[in-house]
Amino acid sequence: MAKKAKNFKKSKTGLYVSLATTAFGVVSVAKQAKLARNDHDMLRLIDSAVSAAAIATGLAILYRELKRLGDDDVLLG
């Protein structure tokens, strides 16, 4: 059972779950940016921009891994 859970992150399903959870982080970053703009808090605005960049990078890495898994699949081409 532990071996299945360990390999889950490297499976297509695991990557899709990781993409979805990372994408949900966009919602909290957007709320944080909106609050920062309303409060004119430059430090919070910078923090939300850095967080957004981290989310974008994470999504790009997960997408690349998904493409690599797809390259191994004969049916996906």
C-alpha positions, 0 to 999 in steps of 0.5 A: 500500500505504501508503495502505491502511495509513493508512486502516486505523485509520479503518475498522471493522476497524481500530476493532475491532482498536483496541478489542481491543488496548485491552481487553487493557490491562485485564489488565495493569492488573488484575495491577498493581492486585492486586500493589499491594493485596498489597504495600499500595503506595498509589502503585501502586494510584493508578497502576493506577486512573489507567490503568484510567480511561485505558483506559475513556476510550479504549474509550469514544472508540473505541466512539463512532467505531465508532457514527459509522462505523455511522451512515454505513452504510445497512445498519446503520441 
